[in-house]
Amino acid sequence: MVLHFQYRLWFGDASISQVRESKLHLDALSKEAQEKKDRNDSLYAELLDLRKGTETMEERARYELGMIKENETFFQVLE
């Protein structure tokens, strides 16, 4: 009887090694889920900002598309 429980503890279903592996896998999944939640929160905040005003849209157009307003002077600094 004791041997049976020892075998199940070390080698059977829900053995110590399987529980440890499952915990590591769960920790990795939790970390990944938190990273995705943080990214989603960031994207949602940006979406709200885009809906409220044009400043963010203008900033992105300047950065990504090189937009220059009328009567502005463009300076390019080369290092």
Secondary structure, 3 states (H helix, E strand, C coil): CHHHHHHHHHCCCCCHHHHHHHHHHHHHHHHHHHHHHHHHHHHHHHHHHHHHCCHHHHHHHHHHHCCCCCCCCCCCCCC
